[in-house]
Each structure stands twice: as C-alpha cells, then as structure tokens.
Amino acid sequence: MLFLTSLTGMAALDPSRDAHDGALLALHLACVLRCSCTMPYGKFVHGIYRFLALLVRYAKGAGDEWGMS
C-alpha cells in the first residue's frame, strides 16, 4: 500500500502529465486516505503504543522497581 501511495504521488508530480490529472490525483488521495485509516491497526504505530504503555506503567508507580523514583 505504501508503494502504491508513493508511486501515485511521484506520478502526480510529473510535469508532463495532462489528460488524466484529476483521476491520478483522486487515486493518490484515495491511497493516502486508506493509509491514514489503516495506520492505527498496523505495525507503524507500535512505537507510540509502547511509549504510552511505559508512561502509564511509570505513572501507576511501577517506576520504583526500575529505580526511577
């Protein structure tokens, strides 16, 4: 999906395009929307979820066992 998004994005930047501008832009925006909608369910946001889990654990007082009190 990311490959298709990048491919349509680079094609939309091509200065020699003329007849299919609207269709290409619509395809690219559909790809971007799909990536945005599926992002919370993929591996991409694992780092954010992990950071928040560590923050919550520390806030609940588990930071004492890590020597972070």
All heavy atoms as TSV, in Angstrom:
chain	resi	resn	atom	element	x	y	z
A	1	MET	N	N	0.820	-1.186	0.000
A	1	MET	CA	C	0.000	0.000	0.000
A	1	MET	C	C	0.869	1.257	0.000
A	1	MET	O	O	0.549	2.224	-0.676
A	1	MET	CB	C	-0.915	-0.035	1.229
A	1	MET	CG	C	-2.027	0.949	1.162
A	1	MET	SD	S	-3.143	0.527	-0.154
A	1	MET	CE	C	-3.665	2.092	-0.692
A	2	LEU	N	N	1.948	1.222	0.768
A	2	LEU	CA	C	2.845	2.380	0.776
A	2	LEU	C	C	3.513	2.579	-0.579
A	2	LEU	O	O	3.739	3.710	-1.012
A	2	LEU	CB	C	3.899	2.226	1.867
A	2	LEU	CG	C	3.414	2.440	3.293
A	2	LEU	CD1	C	4.532	2.136	4.270
A	2	LEU	CD2	C	2.901	3.837	3.490
A	3	PHE	N	N	3.832	1.464	-1.233
A	3	PHE	CA	C	4.447	1.575	-2.553
A	3	PHE	C	C	3.497	2.237	-3.539
A	3	PHE	O	O	3.897	3.114	-4.315
A	3	PHE	CB	C	4.874	0.194	-3.068
A	3	PHE	CG	C	5.466	0.240	-4.438
A	3	PHE	CD1	C	6.735	0.746	-4.633
A	3	PHE	CD2	C	4.753	-0.213	-5.530
A	3	PHE	CE1	C	7.288	0.806	-5.898
A	3	PHE	CE2	C	5.292	-0.164	-6.791
A	3	PHE	CZ	C	6.562	0.347	-6.981
A	4	LEU	N	N	2.226	1.833	-3.512
A	4	LEU	CA	C	1.234	2.437	-4.410
A	4	LEU	C	C	1.040	3.921	-4.096
A	4	LEU	O	O	0.917	4.744	-5.005
A	4	LEU	CB	C	-0.095	1.689	-4.304
A	4	LEU	CG	C	-1.191	2.118	-5.268
A	4	LEU	CD1	C	-0.744	1.917	-6.710
A	4	LEU	CD2	C	-2.462	1.337	-5.000
A	5	THR	N	N	1.050	4.265	-2.824
A	5	THR	CA	C	0.914	5.670	-2.432
A	5	THR	C	C	2.092	6.492	-2.945
A	5	THR	O	O	1.906	7.581	-3.494
A	5	THR	CB	C	0.819	5.795	-0.907
A	5	THR	OG1	O	-0.262	4.984	-0.449
A	5	THR	CG2	C	0.579	7.217	-0.487
A	6	SER	N	N	3.295	5.966	-2.786
A	6	SER	CA	C	4.465	6.710	-3.256
A	6	SER	C	C	4.512	6.776	-4.780
A	6	SER	O	O	4.879	7.806	-5.354
A	6	SER	CB	C	5.750	6.089	-2.714
A	6	SER	OG	O	5.921	4.784	-3.209
A	7	LEU	N	N	4.105	5.696	-5.435
A	7	LEU	CA	C	4.107	5.677	-6.897
A	7	LEU	C	C	3.117	6.693	-7.469
A	7	LEU	O	O	3.462	7.456	-8.381
A	7	LEU	CB	C	3.761	4.272	-7.389
A	7	LEU	CG	C	3.845	4.044	-8.890
A	7	LEU	CD1	C	5.296	4.127	-9.335
A	7	LEU	CD2	C	3.264	2.704	-9.242
A	8	THR	N	N	1.900	6.734	-6.911
A	8	THR	CA	C	0.917	7.694	-7.409
A	8	THR	C	C	1.308	9.123	-7.040
A	8	THR	O	O	1.028	10.055	-7.789
A	8	THR	CB	C	-0.489	7.387	-6.863
A	8	THR	OG1	O	-0.457	7.386	-5.432
A	8	THR	CG2	C	-0.993	6.064	-7.380
A	9	GLY	N	N	1.979	9.291	-5.908
A	9	GLY	CA	C	2.453	10.622	-5.530
A	9	GLY	C	C	3.526	11.137	-6.472
A	9	GLY	O	O	3.510	12.307	-6.875
A	10	MET	N	N	4.462	10.267	-6.829
A	10	MET	CA	C	5.501	10.684	-7.778
A	10	MET	C	C	4.914	10.925	-9.161
A	10	MET	O	O	5.332	11.837	-9.866
A	10	MET	CB	C	6.612	9.641	-7.834
A	10	MET	CG	C	7.475	9.648	-6.599
A	10	MET	SD	S	8.904	8.566	-6.711
A	10	MET	CE	C	8.119	6.968	-6.546
A	11	ALA	N	N	3.933	10.122	-9.546
A	11	ALA	CA	C	3.288	10.322	-10.844
A	11	ALA	C	C	2.506	11.634	-10.868
A	11	ALA	O	O	2.434	12.306	-11.892
A	11	ALA	CB	C	2.369	9.150	-11.160
A	12	ALA	N	N	1.929	12.014	-9.741
A	12	ALA	CA	C	1.181	13.274	-9.674
A	12	ALA	C	C	2.113	14.482	-9.792
A	12	ALA	O	O	1.683	15.560	-10.191
A	12	ALA	CB	C	0.388	13.344	-8.376
A	13	LEU	N	N	3.389	14.291	-9.446
A	13	LEU	CA	C	4.358	15.382	-9.558
A	13	LEU	C	C	4.982	15.494	-10.944
A	13	LEU	O	O	5.724	16.430	-11.213
A	13	LEU	CB	C	5.477	15.193	-8.524
A	13	LEU	CG	C	5.078	15.415	-7.076
A	13	LEU	CD1	C	6.245	15.065	-6.165
A	13	LEU	CD2	C	4.629	16.835	-6.841
A	14	ASP	N	N	4.697	14.536	-11.810
A	14	ASP	CA	C	5.267	14.531	-13.157
A	14	ASP	C	C	4.751	15.738	-13.951
A	14	ASP	O	O	3.544	15.893	-14.139
A	14	ASP	CB	C	4.876	13.235	-13.869
A	14	ASP	CG	C	5.505	13.111	-15.234
A	14	ASP	OD1	O	6.487	13.832	-15.498
A	14	ASP	OD2	O	5.008	12.307	-16.031
A	15	PRO	N	N	5.649	16.593	-14.423
A	15	PRO	CA	C	5.202	17.797	-15.129
A	15	PRO	C	C	4.632	17.532	-16.524
A	15	PRO	O	O	3.950	18.389	-17.085
A	15	PRO	CB	C	6.467	18.647	-15.228
A	15	PRO	CG	C	7.590	17.694	-15.094
A	15	PRO	CD	C	7.087	16.553	-14.260
A	16	SER	N	N	4.869	16.346	-17.081
A	16	SER	CA	C	4.396	16.087	-18.446
A	16	SER	C	C	2.983	15.496	-18.475
A	16	SER	O	O	2.464	15.215	-19.537
A	16	SER	CB	C	5.353	15.128	-19.156
A	16	SER	OG	O	5.341	13.871	-18.504
A	17	ARG	N	N	2.359	15.300	-17.326
A	17	ARG	CA	C	1.002	14.750	-17.296
A	17	ARG	C	C	0.012	15.806	-17.770
A	17	ARG	O	O	0.211	16.992	-17.580
A	17	ARG	CB	C	0.645	14.241	-15.914
A	17	ARG	CG	C	0.643	15.323	-14.847
A	17	ARG	CD	C	0.290	14.716	-13.510
A	17	ARG	NE	N	0.586	15.542	-12.383
A	17	ARG	CZ	C	0.045	16.721	-12.098
A	17	ARG	NH1	N	-0.809	17.249	-12.878
A	17	ARG	NH2	N	0.379	17.393	-11.018
A	18	ASP	N	N	-1.063	15.370	-18.400
A	18	ASP	CA	C	-2.027	16.356	-18.884
A	18	ASP	C	C	-3.460	15.848	-18.875
A	18	ASP	O	O	-4.323	16.433	-18.245
A	18	ASP	CB	C	-1.657	16.846	-20.286
A	18	ASP	CG	C	-1.470	15.702	-21.256
A	18	ASP	OD1	O	-1.583	14.544	-20.853
A	18	ASP	OD2	O	-1.218	15.978	-22.441
A	19	ALA	N	N	-3.740	14.736	-19.491
A	19	ALA	CA	C	-5.126	14.320	-19.694
A	19	ALA	C	C	-5.762	13.708	-18.444
A	19	ALA	O	O	-6.958	13.855	-18.231
A	19	ALA	CB	C	-5.188	13.319	-20.839
A	20	HIS	N	N	-4.975	13.042	-17.627
A	20	HIS	CA	C	-5.548	12.288	-16.517
A	20	HIS	C	C	-5.202	12.892	-15.161
A	20	HIS	O	O	-5.033	12.169	-14.178
A	20	HIS	CB	C	-5.076	10.838	-16.571
A	20	HIS	CG	C	-5.396	10.170	-17.858
A	20	HIS	ND1	N	-6.682	9.835	-18.212
A	20	HIS	CD2	C	-4.601	9.797	-18.892
A	20	HIS	CE1	C	-6.664	9.269	-19.404
A	20	HIS	NE2	N	-5.412	9.242	-19.843
A	21	ASP	N	N	-5.108	14.197	-15.088
A	21	ASP	CA	C	-4.727	14.853	-13.835
A	21	ASP	C	C	-5.706	14.555	-12.709
A	21	ASP	O	O	-5.308	14.183	-11.611
A	21	ASP	CB	C	-4.640	16.367	-14.020
A	21	ASP	CG	C	-3.472	16.784	-14.880
A	21	ASP	OD1	O	-2.589	15.945	-15.098
A	21	ASP	OD2	O	-3.450	17.941	-15.313
A	22	GLY	N	N	-6.977	14.715	-12.969
A	22	GLY	CA	C	-7.986	14.524	-11.935
A	22	GLY	C	C	-8.067	13.097	-11.447
A	22	GLY	O	O	-8.174	12.831	-10.247
A	23	ALA	N	N	-8.021	12.147	-12.359
A	23	ALA	CA	C	-8.107	10.731	-11.985
A	23	ALA	C	C	-6.887	10.295	-11.187
A	23	ALA	O	O	-7.002	9.561	-10.205
A	23	ALA	CB	C	-8.254	9.874	-13.233
A	24	LEU	N	N	-5.720	10.767	-11.597
A	24	LEU	CA	C	-4.494	10.414	-10.893
A	24	LEU	C	C	-4.481	11.016	-9.490
A	24	LEU	O	O	-4.105	10.356	-8.516
A	24	LEU	CB	C	-3.274	10.880	-11.679
A	24	LEU	CG	C	-1.920	10.461	-11.128
A	24	LEU	CD1	C	-1.811	8.937	-11.130
A	24	LEU	CD2	C	-0.819	11.065	-11.958
A	25	LEU	N	N	-4.909	12.246	-9.375
A	25	LEU	CA	C	-4.956	12.879	-8.068
A	25	LEU	C	C	-5.983	12.192	-7.167
A	25	LEU	O	O	-5.736	11.983	-5.980
A	25	LEU	CB	C	-5.290	14.364	-8.206
A	25	LEU	CG	C	-5.226	15.180	-6.926
A	25	LEU	CD1	C	-3.832	15.122	-6.324
A	25	LEU	CD2	C	-5.633	16.611	-7.189
A	26	ALA	N	N	-7.117	11.800	-7.715
A	26	ALA	CA	C	-8.138	11.096	-6.938
A	26	ALA	C	C	-7.601	9.741	-6.460
A	26	ALA	O	O	-7.837	9.338	-5.321
A	26	ALA	CB	C	-9.396	10.912	-7.767
A	27	LEU	N	N	-6.874	9.036	-7.324
A	27	LEU	CA	C	-6.282	7.756	-6.937
A	27	LEU	C	C	-5.261	7.950	-5.826
A	27	LEU	O	O	-5.232	7.197	-4.854
A	27	LEU	CB	C	-5.634	7.086	-8.153
A	27	LEU	CG	C	-4.929	5.766	-7.889
A	27	LEU	CD1	C	-5.921	4.709	-7.432
A	27	LEU	CD2	C	-4.190	5.313	-9.133
A	28	HIS	N	N	-4.434	8.969	-5.953
A	28	HIS	CA	C	-3.422	9.241	-4.935
A	28	HIS	C	C	-4.077	9.602	-3.600
A	28	HIS	O	O	-3.669	9.107	-2.553
A	28	HIS	CB	C	-2.487	10.356	-5.393
A	28	HIS	CG	C	-1.479	10.735	-4.358
A	28	HIS	ND1	N	-0.519	9.865	-3.907
A	28	HIS	CD2	C	-1.302	11.883	-3.664
A	28	HIS	CE1	C	0.210	10.458	-2.988
A	28	HIS	NE2	N	-0.253	11.681	-2.816
A	29	LEU	N	N	-5.083	10.441	-3.630
A	29	LEU	CA	C	-5.750	10.831	-2.388
A	29	LEU	C	C	-6.483	9.645	-1.757
A	29	LEU	O	O	-6.550	9.541	-0.528
A	29	LEU	CB	C	-6.702	11.992	-2.651
A	29	LEU	CG	C	-6.015	13.312	-3.007
A	29	LEU	CD1	C	-7.046	14.382	-3.309
A	29	LEU	CD2	C	-5.071	13.768	-1.913
A	30	ALA	N	N	-7.008	8.742	-2.572
A	30	ALA	CA	C	-7.639	7.530	-2.036
A	30	ALA	C	C	-6.601	6.642	-1.346
A	30	ALA	O	O	-6.872	6.068	-0.285
A	30	ALA	CB	C	-8.333	6.768	-3.153
A	31	CYS	N	N	-5.414	6.549	-1.934
A	31	CYS	CA	C	-4.338	5.767	-1.310
A	31	CYS	C	C	-3.903	6.383	0.017
A	31	CYS	O	O	-3.683	5.676	1.004
A	31	CYS	CB	C	-3.134	5.672	-2.243
A	31	CYS	SG	S	-3.401	4.665	-3.688
A	32	VAL	N	N	-3.777	7.695	0.049
A	32	VAL	CA	C	-3.388	8.391	1.279
A	32	VAL	C	C	-4.462	8.201	2.356
A	32	VAL	O	O	-4.145	7.950	3.528
A	32	VAL	CB	C	-3.136	9.888	1.004
A	32	VAL	CG1	C	-2.967	10.664	2.294
A	32	VAL	CG2	C	-1.918	10.058	0.117
A	33	LEU	N	N	-5.725	8.293	1.974
A	33	LEU	CA	C	-6.813	8.100	2.926
A	33	LEU	C	C	-6.812	6.680	3.473
A	33	LEU	O	O	-6.999	6.461	4.675
A	33	LEU	CB	C	-8.155	8.408	2.265
A	33	LEU	CG	C	-9.381	8.259	3.152
A	33	LEU	CD1	C	-9.347	9.281	4.284
A	33	LEU	CD2	C	-10.640	8.444	2.336
A	34	ARG	N	N	-6.566	5.707	2.613
A	34	ARG	CA	C	-6.529	4.322	3.073
A	34	ARG	C	C	-5.379	4.100	4.051
A	34	ARG	O	O	-5.536	3.426	5.068
A	34	ARG	CB	C	-6.415	3.369	1.900
A	34	ARG	CG	C	-6.386	1.946	2.364
A	34	ARG	CD	C	-6.325	0.979	1.241
A	34	ARG	NE	N	-6.019	-0.327	1.786
A	34	ARG	CZ	C	-6.567	-1.432	1.377
A	34	ARG	NH1	N	-7.423	-1.406	0.400
A	34	ARG	NH2	N	-6.237	-2.569	1.909
A	35	CYS	N	N	-4.231	4.680	3.762
A	35	CYS	CA	C	-3.104	4.550	4.686
A	35	CYS	C	C	-3.421	5.213	6.025
A	35	CYS	O	O	-3.072	4.692	7.080
A	35	CYS	CB	C	-1.843	5.169	4.087
A	35	CYS	SG	S	-1.034	4.140	2.873
A	36	SER	N	N	-4.083	6.346	5.978
A	36	SER	CA	C	-4.438	7.051	7.218
A	36	SER	C	C	-5.453	6.263	8.037
A	36	SER	O	O	-5.399	6.272	9.265
A	36	SER	CB	C	-5.002	8.432	6.900
A	36	SER	OG	O	-4.040	9.212	6.231
A	37	CYS	N	N	-6.378	5.604	7.378
A	37	CYS	CA	C	-7.410	4.843	8.096
A	37	CYS	C	C	-6.870	3.539	8.666
A	37	CYS	O	O	-7.348	3.071	9.700
A	37	CYS	CB	C	-8.584	4.545	7.166
A	37	CYS	SG	S	-9.537	5.997	6.749
A	38	THR	N	N	-5.899	2.930	8.018
A	38	THR	CA	C	-5.381	1.651	8.496
A	38	THR	C	C	-4.164	1.805	9.403
A	38	THR	O	O	-3.719	0.818	9.980
A	38	THR	CB	C	-5.005	0.740	7.315
A	38	THR	OG1	O	-3.998	1.384	6.519
A	38	THR	CG2	C	-6.207	0.414	6.459
A	39	MET	N	N	-3.652	3.007	9.570
A	39	MET	CA	C	-2.451	3.215	10.369
A	39	MET	C	C	-2.587	2.738	11.822
A	39	MET	O	O	-1.677	2.093	12.333
A	39	MET	CB	C	-2.046	4.688	10.347
A	39	MET	CG	C	-0.670	4.928	10.859
A	39	MET	SD	S	-0.131	6.648	10.883
A	39	MET	CE	C	-1.201	7.517	9.832
A	40	PRO	N	N	-3.695	2.993	12.516
A	40	PRO	CA	C	-3.775	2.539	13.917
A	40	PRO	C	C	-3.798	1.027	14.089
A	40	PRO	O	O	-3.662	0.539	15.193
A	40	PRO	CB	C	-5.089	3.136	14.413
A	40	PRO	CG	C	-5.438	4.206	13.467
A	40	PRO	CD	C	-4.829	3.830	12.161
A	41	TYR	N	N	-3.978	0.290	13.018
A	41	TYR	CA	C	-4.067	-1.157	13.115
A	41	TYR	C	C	-2.817	-1.867	12.614
A	41	TYR	O	O	-2.782	-3.086	12.552
A	41	TYR	CB	C	-5.287	-1.658	12.324
A	41	TYR	CG	C	-6.547	-0.949	12.747
A	41	TYR	CD1	C	-7.122	0.003	11.924
A	41	TYR	CD2	C	-7.110	-1.202	13.970
A	41	TYR	CE1	C	-8.274	0.665	12.309
A	41	TYR	CE2	C	-8.256	-0.536	14.380
A	41	TYR	CZ	C	-8.825	0.393	13.543
A	41	TYR	OH	O	-9.949	1.064	13.928
A	42	GLY	N	N	-1.792	-1.132	12.259
A	42	GLY	CA	C	-0.583	-1.736	11.718
A	42	GLY	C	C	0.598	-1.614	12.656
A	42	GLY	O	O	0.505	-1.127	13.785
A	43	LYS	N	N	1.738	-2.054	12.177
A	43	LYS	CA	C	2.956	-2.006	12.983
A	43	LYS	C	C	3.535	-0.597	13.069
A	43	LYS	O	O	4.393	-0.335	13.893
A	43	LYS	CB	C	4.012	-2.929	12.373
A	43	LYS	CG	C	3.704	-4.377	12.527
A	43	LYS	CD	C	4.853	-5.194	11.964
A	43	LYS	CE	C	4.598	-6.662	12.170
A	43	LYS	NZ	N	5.723	-7.461	11.681
A	44	PHE	N	N	3.045	0.293	12.234
A	44	PHE	CA	C	3.622	1.633	12.155
A	44	PHE	C	C	3.527	2.393	13.474
A	44	PHE	O	O	4.422	3.137	13.833
A	44	PHE	CB	C	2.926	2.412	11.041
A	44	PHE	CG	C	3.522	3.757	10.766
A	44	PHE	CD1	C	4.770	3.861	10.184
A	44	PHE	CD2	C	2.842	4.902	11.092
A	44	PHE	CE1	C	5.318	5.086	9.925
A	44	PHE	CE2	C	3.383	6.142	10.838
A	44	PHE	CZ	C	4.629	6.233	10.252
A	45	VAL	N	N	2.453	2.204	14.215
A	45	VAL	CA	C	2.256	2.967	15.439
A	45	VAL	C	C	2.662	2.183	16.686
A	45	VAL	O	O	2.368	2.602	17.796
A	45	VAL	CB	C	0.796	3.448	15.577
A	45	VAL	CG1	C	0.447	4.416	14.492
A	45	VAL	CG2	C	-0.161	2.305	15.596
A	46	HIS	N	N	3.334	1.059	16.497
A	46	HIS	CA	C	3.749	0.261	17.645
A	46	HIS	C	C	4.634	1.073	18.586
A	46	HIS	O	O	4.517	0.951	19.807
A	46	HIS	CB	C	4.493	-0.997	17.195
A	46	HIS	CG	C	5.100	-1.757	18.341
A	46	HIS	ND1	N	4.338	-2.500	19.208
A	46	HIS	CD2	C	6.375	-1.849	18.773
A	46	HIS	CE1	C	5.135	-3.032	20.123
A	46	HIS	NE2	N	6.363	-2.657	19.885
A	47	GLY	N	N	5.498	1.895	18.051
A	47	GLY	CA	C	6.379	2.715	18.883
A	47	GLY	C	C	5.605	3.676	19.768
A	47	GLY	O	O	5.940	3.868	20.944
A	48	ILE	N	N	4.563	4.264	19.230
A	48	ILE	CA	C	3.735	5.187	20.011
A	48	ILE	C	C	3.000	4.431	21.114
A	48	ILE	O	O	2.964	4.876	22.268
A	48	ILE	CB	C	2.749	5.927	19.089
A	48	ILE	CG1	C	3.513	6.785	18.091
A	48	ILE	CG2	C	1.775	6.772	19.901
A	48	ILE	CD1	C	2.664	7.351	16.986
A	49	TYR	N	N	2.408	3.274	20.772
A	49	TYR	CA	C	1.701	2.483	21.770
A	49	TYR	C	C	2.641	2.013	22.872
A	49	TYR	O	O	2.291	2.002	24.050
A	49	TYR	CB	C	1.025	1.277	21.127
A	49	TYR	CG	C	-0.142	1.606	20.236
A	49	TYR	CD1	C	-0.508	0.761	19.201
A	49	TYR	CD2	C	-0.898	2.757	20.427
A	49	TYR	CE1	C	-1.582	1.048	18.386
A	49	TYR	CE2	C	-1.966	3.050	19.611
A	49	TYR	CZ	C	-2.309	2.194	18.601
A	49	TYR	OH	O	-3.373	2.486	17.795
A	50	ARG	N	N	3.824	1.605	22.515
A	50	ARG	CA	C	4.801	1.126	23.506
A	50	ARG	C	C	5.218	2.254	24.435
A	50	ARG	O	O	5.308	2.069	25.647
A	50	ARG	CB	C	6.017	0.537	22.791
A	50	ARG	CG	C	7.054	-0.006	23.715
A	50	ARG	CD	C	6.536	-1.235	24.437
A	50	ARG	NE	N	7.564	-1.718	25.340
A	50	ARG	CZ	C	7.325	-2.312	26.484
A	50	ARG	NH1	N	6.096	-2.556	26.858
A	50	ARG	NH2	N	8.295	-2.709	27.250
A	51	PHE	N	N	5.463	3.427	23.879
A	51	PHE	CA	C	5.838	4.578	24.694
A	51	PHE	C	C	4.720	4.932	25.676
A	51	PHE	O	O	4.970	5.184	26.856
A	51	PHE	CB	C	6.164	5.778	23.807
A	51	PHE	CG	C	6.441	7.034	24.577
A	51	PHE	CD1	C	7.620	7.181	25.285
A	51	PHE	CD2	C	5.517	8.054	24.606
A	51	PHE	CE1	C	7.872	8.334	26.009
A	51	PHE	CE2	C	5.750	9.213	25.315
A	51	PHE	CZ	C	6.934	9.357	26.020
A	52	LEU	N	N	3.469	4.929	25.198
A	52	LEU	CA	C	2.344	5.237	26.075
A	52	LEU	C	C	2.182	4.176	27.163
A	52	LEU	O	O	1.848	4.506	28.311
A	52	LEU	CB	C	1.062	5.370	25.257
A	52	LEU	CG	C	0.993	6.597	24.353
A	52	LEU	CD1	C	-0.271	6.560	23.504
A	52	LEU	CD2	C	1.060	7.874	25.155
A	53	ALA	N	N	2.406	2.914	26.840
A	53	ALA	CA	C	2.307	1.856	27.840
A	53	ALA	C	C	3.364	2.039	28.924
A	53	ALA	O	O	3.086	1.854	30.118
A	53	ALA	CB	C	2.457	0.491	27.177
A	54	LEU	N	N	4.576	2.398	28.534
A	54	LEU	CA	C	5.626	2.644	29.520
A	54	LEU	C	C	5.302	3.862	30.380
A	54	LEU	O	O	5.551	3.872	31.589
A	54	LEU	CB	C	6.972	2.835	28.817
A	54	LEU	CG	C	7.581	1.580	28.199
A	54	LEU	CD1	C	8.813	1.941	27.387
A	54	LEU	CD2	C	7.923	0.571	29.280
A	55	LEU	N	N	4.722	4.882	29.768
A	55	LEU	CA	C	4.340	6.087	30.509
A	55	LEU	C	C	3.260	5.766	31.540
A	55	LEU	O	O	3.351	6.209	32.697
A	55	LEU	CB	C	3.832	7.140	29.519
A	55	LEU	CG	C	4.093	8.585	29.837
A	55	LEU	CD1	C	5.588	8.856	29.770
A	55	LEU	CD2	C	3.361	9.463	28.852
A	56	VAL	N	N	2.269	4.992	31.149
A	56	VAL	CA	C	1.190	4.616	32.070
A	56	VAL	C	C	1.740	3.761	33.204
A	56	VAL	O	O	1.389	3.952	34.365
A	56	VAL	CB	C	0.063	3.884	31.309
A	56	VAL	CG1	C	-0.907	3.232	32.266
A	56	VAL	CG2	C	-0.657	4.850	30.397
A	57	ARG	N	N	2.611	2.824	32.879
A	57	ARG	CA	C	3.193	1.971	33.914
A	57	ARG	C	C	4.000	2.793	34.911
A	57	ARG	O	O	3.930	2.571	36.117
A	57	ARG	CB	C	4.066	0.910	33.265
A	57	ARG	CG	C	4.625	-0.066	34.261
A	57	ARG	CD	C	5.348	-1.177	33.575
A	57	ARG	NE	N	5.931	-2.050	34.573
A	57	ARG	CZ	C	6.545	-3.162	34.309
A	57	ARG	NH1	N	6.666	-3.545	33.061
A	57	ARG	NH2	N	7.046	-3.891	35.254
A	58	TYR	N	N	4.740	3.739	34.415
A	58	TYR	CA	C	5.523	4.602	35.306
A	58	TYR	C	C	4.603	5.468	36.161
A	58	TYR	O	O	4.839	5.666	37.351
A	58	TYR	CB	C	6.480	5.472	34.487
A	58	TYR	CG	C	7.314	6.391	35.341
A	58	TYR	CD1	C	8.386	5.882	36.071
A	58	TYR	CD2	C	7.042	7.745	35.421
A	58	TYR	CE1	C	9.160	6.709	36.860
A	58	TYR	CE2	C	7.801	8.578	36.209
A	58	TYR	CZ	C	8.865	8.065	36.932
A	58	TYR	OH	O	9.612	8.881	37.714
A	59	ALA	N	N	3.531	5.987	35.567
A	59	ALA	CA	C	2.598	6.848	36.298
A	59	ALA	C	C	1.851	6.082	37.381
A	59	ALA	O	O	1.467	6.665	38.400
A	59	ALA	CB	C	1.600	7.468	35.331
A	60	LYS	N	N	1.662	4.792	37.210
A	60	LYS	CA	C	0.960	3.980	38.217
A	60	LYS	C	C	1.871	3.583	39.364
A	60	LYS	O	O	1.426	2.914	40.299
A	60	LYS	CB	C	0.375	2.728	37.570
A	60	LYS	CG	C	-0.821	3.012	36.712
A	60	LYS	CD	C	-1.407	1.723	36.166
A	60	LYS	CE	C	-2.637	2.012	35.358
A	60	LYS	NZ	N	-3.198	0.788	34.786
A	61	GLY	N	N	3.127	3.948	39.306
A	61	GLY	CA	C	4.022	3.661	40.417
A	61	GLY	C	C	4.950	2.512	40.175
A	61	GLY	O	O	5.708	2.122	41.056
A	62	ALA	N	N	4.929	1.940	39.014
A	62	ALA	CA	C	5.823	0.832	38.723
A	62	ALA	C	C	7.236	1.324	38.451
A	62	ALA	O	O	8.138	0.534	38.263
A	62	ALA	CB	C	5.311	0.035	37.517
A	63	GLY	N	N	7.425	2.619	38.444
A	63	GLY	CA	C	8.744	3.174	38.210
A	63	GLY	C	C	9.708	2.877	39.345
A	63	GLY	O	O	10.915	2.933	39.178
A	64	ASP	N	N	9.179	2.522	40.532
A	64	ASP	CA	C	10.030	2.231	41.662
A	64	ASP	C	C	10.892	1.001	41.421
A	64	ASP	O	O	12.041	0.959	41.795
A	64	ASP	CB	C	9.179	2.010	42.921
A	64	ASP	CG	C	8.414	3.269	43.300
A	64	ASP	OD1	O	8.852	4.362	42.912
A	64	ASP	OD2	O	7.356	3.138	43.960
A	65	GLU	N	N	10.324	-0.004	40.787
A	65	GLU	CA	C	11.095	-1.224	40.538
A	65	GLU	C	C	12.154	-1.028	39.461
A	65	GLU	O	O	13.057	-1.819	39.343
A	65	GLU	CB	C	10.163	-2.370	40.142
A	65	GLU	CG	C	9.512	-2.184	38.802
A	65	GLU	CD	C	8.441	-3.226	38.515
A	65	GLU	OE1	O	7.661	-3.529	39.424
A	65	GLU	OE2	O	8.439	-3.744	37.392
A	66	TRP	N	N	12.036	0.032	38.689
A	66	TRP	CA	C	13.046	0.313	37.675
A	66	TRP	C	C	14.121	1.255	38.190
A	66	TRP	O	O	15.023	1.631	37.468
A	66	TRP	CB	C	12.389	0.961	36.443
A	66	TRP	CG	C	11.492	0.051	35.682
A	66	TRP	CD1	C	11.468	-1.308	35.705
A	66	TRP	CD2	C	10.454	0.451	34.792
A	66	TRP	NE1	N	10.493	-1.778	34.876
A	66	TRP	CE2	C	9.854	-0.724	34.304
A	66	TRP	CE3	C	9.968	1.668	34.345
A	66	TRP	CZ2	C	8.800	-0.711	33.395
A	66	TRP	CZ3	C	8.938	1.685	33.455
A	66	TRP	CH2	C	8.360	0.518	32.996
A	67	GLY	N	N	13.989	1.680	39.447
A	67	GLY	CA	C	14.945	2.626	40.002
A	67	GLY	C	C	14.734	4.037	39.494
A	67	GLY	O	O	15.686	4.810	39.369
A	68	MET	N	N	13.493	4.385	39.180
A	68	MET	CA	C	13.200	5.708	38.637
A	68	MET	C	C	12.360	6.549	39.596
A	68	MET	O	O	11.640	7.415	39.184
A	68	MET	CB	C	12.424	5.568	37.329
A	68	MET	CG	C	13.154	4.874	36.239
A	68	MET	SD	S	12.111	4.869	34.782
A	68	MET	CE	C	13.064	3.915	33.689
A	69	SER	N	N	12.438	6.291	40.863
A	69	SER	CA	C	11.569	7.017	41.787
A	69	SER	C	C	12.041	8.405	42.113
A	69	SER	O	O	12.941	8.956	41.758
A	69	SER	CB	C	11.442	6.244	43.091
A	69	SER	OG	O	12.709	6.007	43.640
